[in-house]
Amino acid sequence: MTCGVLAGASAVAGTAPAWADAPGGVPAAHSGTFAQDSDAAALMTAEAAERARKEVLGYAMTNPYAEVRMSAWNALRSDDPQAIEKWLAPDGGYAFARTRARSVRARNKAYIERVIRTHPASYSPVVRAAAEEALRGSFDEQAEFVRTGYAEAQKRDRAKRDASAQHKQKVAAAAREYVSRLAEEDPGEQVRTAARWALRPGATDDDIAEFYGYGWASGATLDLESHRSRIADEETLRHDKLTRLLRVAVAAEEAIKGAADAAQARANAERAWEAVAGHADAARKAWLAEQAAAETQSKNWRAIAEKAKTSADDLWKNIAGPAAATGDAWAKEQAGAVESAAFWQNMFDRAMEGQTRVKG
């Protein structure tokens, strides 16, 4: 992205302005000012490019979809200096990988991987073993697990628990009440859905126990994956738009140097930098909202982890590990949101400086 924008800026800068052939050449004061202006715009462009690359690295490491992670790594390893810019474009690598991730085969694999992450072998040994076997199997075997294998394995696990006095758990009123509260108040949509399913008409103590055993963790995983996927969708568009707006603003500012109508050229450049500032400010506000949401989730899950650690109810032991891991994951999302908000604040400040520069 940097090379693309800077190359465009250099091309404009290389065009001799009207006053270059005038007697005496460029006045020294003006020459220094223009050089500083170009440096400031180039630095902003470079910072935007570096941030875009960091975003892509984040997708390569944490995006819920394997197709997106692999595509992101390919962009990062590419020798093409514009690889990141192309990958973030609306019709680029991210969009293509995201489409592939929606395929039936990809969704089946993601589903199985999620089952493995959220079903502890201590509580759901049959499901866990069947999922691990399916993940190693063919596409047809994975599809079969999603269609019927998972439900069949669940039944076998439930039958084993029913036959075992050790696993037959009586659900206390307090545990059921906690699920009722989650169904209404939990910050995660998927956790609320899982809790409501456990409380549906006709549900038994087994359904509540299974919520604590794996349903809660499954909902939490879906909430985190949904958050990360949505963030990636939105931020790729923001960075692509920033690249295009910066390119226009840099070119408009360079055009002032040789403009026959300097006032009009300055007005054009001011509007261009104003567009960058508006885009950056909207992005900053969006990230402040994400920061608050991630903080709420992090605090929520850390409180759950603490309760699970101290509870005497055996039901809680299954959520202890997932709760701690989920709290840590949301804390990282919060830290990332703080960093992203700071980046967009910096872009806003630089764009406002650009507006001031071009006013003359």
C-alpha positions as CSV (number, residue, x, y, z in Angstrom):
1,M,0.0,0.0,0.0
2,T,2.8,2.4,0.8
3,C,4.6,1.9,-2.4
4,G,1.4,2.4,-4.5
5,V,0.5,5.7,-2.8
6,L,4.1,6.9,-2.7
7,A,4.7,6.0,-6.3
8,G,1.7,8.1,-7.2
9,A,2.9,11.0,-5.1
10,S,6.4,10.8,-6.6
11,A,4.9,10.9,-10.1
12,V,3.0,14.1,-9.3
13,A,6.0,15.6,-7.5
14,G,8.2,14.9,-10.5
15,T,6.1,17.1,-12.8
16,A,7.8,20.5,-13.0
17,P,5.5,23.2,-11.5
18,A,4.8,26.4,-13.5
19,W,7.1,28.5,-11.4
20,A,10.1,26.2,-11.8
21,D,11.3,27.9,-14.9
22,A,10.8,31.4,-13.5
23,P,13.9,33.6,-13.0
24,G,15.5,32.7,-9.7
25,G,13.8,29.3,-9.5
26,V,12.0,28.2,-6.4
27,P,12.1,30.6,-3.5
28,A,14.0,29.0,-0.6
29,A,11.2,29.4,2.0
30,H,8.6,27.8,-0.3
31,S,11.0,25.0,-1.3
32,G,11.5,24.0,2.4
33,T,7.8,24.2,3.1
34,F,6.8,22.0,0.2
35,A,9.4,19.5,1.2
36,Q,8.1,19.4,4.8
37,D,4.5,19.0,3.5
38,S,5.5,16.1,1.3
39,D,7.4,14.4,4.1
40,A,4.4,14.7,6.4
41,A,2.0,13.2,3.8
42,A,4.5,10.4,3.0
43,L,4.9,9.6,6.7
44,M,1.1,9.4,7.2
45,T,0.8,7.1,4.2
46,A,3.6,4.9,5.5
47,E,2.0,4.7,8.9
48,A,-1.3,3.7,7.3
49,A,0.4,1.0,5.3
50,E,2.2,-0.4,8.3
51,R,-1.0,-0.5,10.3
52,A,-2.8,-2.3,7.4
53,R,0.0,-4.9,7.4
54,K,-0.4,-5.4,11.1
55,E,-4.2,-5.9,10.7
56,V,-3.5,-8.6,8.1
57,L,-1.1,-10.3,10.4
58,G,-3.8,-10.3,13.1
59,Y,-6.2,-12.0,10.6
60,A,-3.5,-14.5,9.8
61,M,-3.3,-15.4,13.5
62,T,-6.8,-15.2,14.9
63,N,-9.4,-15.1,12.1
64,P,-12.0,-17.9,12.7
65,Y,-11.7,-19.2,9.2
66,A,-8.7,-21.2,8.0
67,E,-9.2,-20.0,4.5
68,V,-8.8,-16.4,5.6
69,R,-5.8,-17.2,7.8
70,M,-4.0,-19.0,5.0
71,S,-4.8,-16.2,2.5
72,A,-3.5,-13.6,4.9
73,W,-0.2,-15.4,5.4
74,N,0.2,-15.6,1.6
75,A,-0.3,-11.8,1.3
76,L,2.2,-11.2,4.0
77,R,4.8,-13.4,2.4
78,S,4.3,-12.0,-1.1
79,D,7.1,-10.1,-2.9
80,D,4.5,-7.8,-4.4
81,P,4.9,-4.4,-2.7
82,Q,1.2,-3.8,-3.1
83,A,0.1,-7.2,-1.9
84,I,-1.5,-6.0,1.3
85,E,-3.4,-3.2,-0.5
86,K,-4.7,-5.7,-3.1
87,W,-5.6,-8.2,-0.4
88,L,-7.7,-5.6,1.5
89,A,-9.5,-4.3,-1.6
90,P,-13.2,-5.2,-1.9
91,D,-12.5,-7.7,-4.7
92,G,-9.2,-8.8,-3.3
93,G,-7.8,-11.8,-1.4
94,Y,-9.8,-11.2,1.8
95,A,-13.1,-11.1,0.0
96,F,-12.2,-14.2,-2.0
97,A,-11.1,-16.2,1.1
98,R,-14.2,-15.1,3.0
99,T,-16.3,-16.4,0.2
100,R,-14.5,-19.7,0.2
101,A,-14.9,-19.9,4.0
102,R,-18.7,-19.9,3.4
103,S,-18.6,-23.1,1.3
104,V,-20.2,-26.2,2.8
105,R,-16.9,-28.0,3.2
106,A,-15.3,-25.1,5.0
107,R,-18.2,-24.7,7.3
108,N,-18.3,-28.4,8.1
109,K,-14.6,-28.3,9.0
110,A,-15.0,-25.1,11.1
111,Y,-18.0,-26.7,12.9
112,I,-16.0,-29.8,13.8
113,E,-13.1,-27.8,15.0
114,R,-15.4,-25.8,17.2
115,V,-16.9,-29.0,18.7
116,I,-13.4,-30.2,19.6
117,R,-12.6,-26.8,21.3
118,T,-15.8,-26.7,23.3
119,H,-16.5,-30.3,24.3
120,P,-14.1,-31.5,27.0
121,A,-13.3,-35.2,26.9
122,S,-14.0,-35.4,30.6
123,Y,-17.7,-34.6,30.0
124,S,-18.3,-35.6,26.3
125,P,-15.7,-38.3,25.5
126,V,-17.7,-39.9,22.7
127,V,-18.4,-36.5,21.0
128,R,-14.8,-35.4,21.3
129,A,-13.5,-38.7,19.9
130,A,-15.9,-38.7,17.0
131,A,-15.1,-35.1,16.2
132,E,-11.4,-35.7,16.2
133,E,-11.8,-38.7,13.9
134,A,-14.1,-36.7,11.6
135,L,-11.5,-33.9,11.3
136,R,-8.9,-36.4,10.1
137,G,-11.4,-38.0,7.7
138,S,-12.6,-37.2,4.2
139,F,-15.0,-34.4,3.2
140,D,-17.8,-36.9,3.1
141,E,-17.0,-38.2,6.6
142,Q,-17.0,-34.6,7.9
143,A,-20.3,-33.9,6.3
144,E,-21.7,-37.1,7.9
145,F,-20.5,-36.0,11.3
146,V,-22.3,-32.7,10.9
147,R,-25.5,-34.2,9.6
148,T,-25.9,-37.1,12.0
149,G,-22.7,-38.1,13.7
150,Y,-22.6,-35.3,16.3
151,A,-26.2,-35.9,17.4
152,E,-25.6,-39.6,17.7
153,A,-22.4,-39.1,19.7
154,Q,-24.3,-36.7,22.0
155,K,-26.9,-39.4,22.7
156,R,-24.2,-42.0,23.5
157,D,-22.5,-39.5,25.9
158,R,-25.8,-38.8,27.6
159,A,-26.6,-42.5,28.0
160,K,-23.2,-43.1,29.6
161,R,-23.7,-40.2,32.0
162,D,-27.2,-41.5,32.9
163,A,-25.7,-44.9,33.7
164,S,-23.0,-43.5,35.8
165,A,-23.8,-42.4,39.4
166,Q,-20.6,-40.3,39.3
167,H,-21.8,-38.2,36.4
168,K,-25.5,-38.1,37.3
169,Q,-25.8,-34.6,38.6
170,K,-28.8,-33.0,40.4
171,V,-29.2,-29.5,39.2
172,A,-29.6,-27.1,42.1
173,A,-32.1,-24.3,41.9
174,A,-29.3,-21.8,42.1
175,A,-27.6,-23.3,39.0
176,R,-30.8,-23.2,37.0
177,E,-31.5,-19.6,38.1
178,Y,-28.0,-18.6,36.9
179,V,-28.8,-20.0,33.5
180,S,-32.0,-18.0,33.5
181,R,-30.1,-14.9,34.2
182,L,-27.6,-15.6,31.4
183,A,-30.6,-16.1,29.0
184,E,-31.6,-12.5,29.6
185,E,-28.5,-10.6,30.6
186,D,-25.3,-12.2,29.1
187,P,-23.5,-9.8,26.7
188,G,-23.1,-12.5,24.1
189,E,-26.0,-13.3,21.8
190,Q,-25.0,-16.9,21.3
191,V,-24.6,-17.5,25.0
192,R,-28.1,-16.1,25.5
193,T,-29.4,-18.4,22.8
194,A,-27.7,-21.5,24.3
195,A,-29.1,-20.6,27.8
196,R,-32.6,-20.2,26.4
197,W,-32.3,-23.6,24.7
198,A,-31.4,-25.2,28.0
199,L,-34.5,-23.7,29.5
200,R,-36.9,-24.4,26.7
201,P,-40.3,-26.0,27.5
202,G,-39.7,-29.7,28.1
203,A,-36.1,-29.3,29.0
204,T,-34.8,-31.4,31.9
205,D,-31.9,-31.2,34.4
206,D,-29.8,-33.0,31.8
207,D,-30.2,-30.0,29.5
208,I,-29.0,-27.6,32.2
209,A,-26.1,-29.9,32.9
210,E,-25.1,-30.1,29.3
211,F,-25.3,-26.3,29.1
212,Y,-22.6,-26.1,31.8
213,G,-20.8,-29.1,30.2
214,Y,-20.4,-27.7,26.7
215,G,-23.3,-25.5,25.6
216,W,-22.0,-22.4,27.5
217,A,-18.5,-22.8,26.0
218,S,-20.0,-23.3,22.6
219,G,-22.0,-20.2,22.7
220,A,-19.0,-18.2,24.0
221,T,-16.8,-19.5,21.1
222,L,-19.5,-18.5,18.6
223,D,-19.7,-15.0,20.1
224,L,-16.0,-14.5,19.9
225,E,-15.7,-15.9,16.4
226,S,-18.7,-13.8,15.2
227,H,-17.0,-10.7,16.7
228,R,-13.7,-11.4,15.1
229,S,-15.3,-12.1,11.7
230,R,-17.4,-8.9,11.8
231,I,-14.4,-6.8,12.8
232,A,-12.3,-8.2,10.0
233,D,-15.1,-7.5,7.5
234,E,-15.5,-3.9,8.6
235,E,-11.8,-3.1,9.1
236,T,-10.7,-4.4,5.7
237,L,-13.2,-1.9,4.1
238,R,-12.0,0.9,6.3
239,H,-8.3,0.4,5.4
240,D,-9.1,0.1,1.7
241,K,-11.1,3.3,1.8
242,L,-8.3,5.0,3.8
243,T,-5.8,4.0,1.1
244,R,-7.9,5.5,-1.6
245,L,-8.7,8.7,0.3
246,L,-5.0,9.2,1.2
247,R,-4.0,8.8,-2.4
248,V,-6.4,11.5,-3.5
249,A,-5.4,13.8,-0.7
250,V,-1.6,13.4,-1.3
251,A,-2.1,14.0,-5.0
252,A,-4.3,17.1,-4.4
253,E,-1.8,18.5,-2.0
254,E,1.0,18.0,-4.6
255,A,-1.1,19.6,-7.3
256,I,-1.0,22.9,-5.4
257,K,2.6,23.4,-6.4
258,G,2.0,23.9,-10.1
259,A,-1.6,25.0,-10.1
260,A,-2.6,27.9,-12.3
261,D,-5.5,28.6,-9.9
262,A,-3.8,28.1,-6.5
263,A,-7.0,29.0,-4.5
264,Q,-9.0,26.3,-6.3
265,A,-6.2,23.8,-5.8
266,R,-6.0,24.5,-2.1
267,A,-9.8,24.2,-1.8
268,N,-9.6,20.8,-3.5
269,A,-6.8,19.6,-1.3
270,E,-8.6,20.9,1.8
271,R,-11.7,18.9,0.9
272,A,-9.6,15.8,0.2
273,W,-8.0,16.0,3.7
274,E,-11.4,16.7,5.2
275,A,-12.6,13.4,3.7
276,V,-9.7,11.6,5.3
277,A,-10.4,13.2,8.6
278,G,-14.1,12.3,8.5
279,H,-13.4,8.7,7.6
280,A,-10.8,8.4,10.4
281,D,-13.0,10.0,13.0
282,A,-15.9,7.6,12.2
283,A,-13.5,4.6,12.4
284,R,-12.2,5.9,15.8
285,K,-15.7,6.1,17.2
286,A,-16.5,2.6,16.0
287,W,-13.4,1.3,17.7
288,L,-14.2,3.0,20.9
289,A,-17.6,1.2,20.9
290,E,-15.7,-2.1,20.2
291,Q,-13.4,-1.4,23.1
292,A,-16.3,-0.9,25.5
293,A,-18.0,-4.1,24.3
294,A,-14.8,-6.2,24.6
295,E,-14.2,-4.8,28.1
296,T,-17.7,-5.9,29.1
297,Q,-17.1,-9.4,27.8
298,S,-13.6,-9.7,29.4
299,K,-14.9,-8.6,32.8
300,N,-17.9,-10.9,32.5
301,W,-15.8,-14.0,31.7
302,R,-13.2,-13.3,34.3
303,A,-16.0,-13.1,36.9
304,I,-17.4,-16.4,35.6
305,A,-13.9,-18.0,35.8
306,E,-13.6,-16.9,39.4
307,K,-17.0,-18.2,40.3
308,A,-16.2,-21.5,38.6
309,K,-12.9,-21.8,40.5
310,T,-14.6,-21.2,43.9
311,S,-17.9,-23.0,43.4
312,A,-18.6,-26.2,45.3
313,D,-21.1,-27.3,42.6
314,D,-19.5,-29.9,40.2
315,L,-21.5,-28.4,37.3
316,W,-19.2,-25.4,37.3
317,K,-15.9,-27.3,36.9
318,N,-16.6,-27.8,33.2
319,I,-16.7,-24.1,32.4
320,A,-13.7,-23.1,34.5
321,G,-11.1,-23.6,31.8
322,P,-13.1,-22.2,28.9
323,A,-14.1,-19.2,31.0
324,A,-10.5,-18.3,31.8
325,A,-9.5,-18.7,28.2
326,T,-12.5,-16.7,26.9
327,G,-11.8,-13.9,29.4
328,D,-8.2,-13.7,28.2
329,A,-9.3,-13.7,24.5
330,W,-11.6,-10.8,25.1
331,A,-8.9,-8.9,27.0
332,K,-6.8,-9.2,23.9
333,E,-9.7,-8.0,21.8
334,Q,-10.0,-5.0,24.1
335,A,-6.3,-4.2,23.9
336,G,-6.5,-4.5,20.1
337,A,-9.5,-2.1,20.1
338,V,-7.5,0.4,22.1
339,E,-4.6,0.2,19.7
340,S,-6.9,0.5,16.7
341,A,-8.7,3.5,18.1
342,A,-5.3,5.2,18.8
343,F,-4.3,4.5,15.2
344,W,-7.5,6.1,13.8
345,Q,-7.1,9.0,16.2
346,N,-3.6,9.5,14.8
347,M,-4.9,9.4,11.2
348,F,-7.6,12.0,12.1
349,D,-5.0,14.3,13.7
350,R,-2.7,14.0,10.7
351,A,-5.5,14.7,8.3
352,M,-6.4,17.8,10.3
353,E,-2.8,18.9,10.0
354,G,-3.1,18.3,6.3
355,Q,-6.1,20.6,6.1
356,T,-4.2,23.3,7.9
357,R,-1.2,22.9,5.6
358,V,-3.1,23.3,2.4
359,K,-4.9,26.4,3.5
360,G,-1.7,28.3,3.1
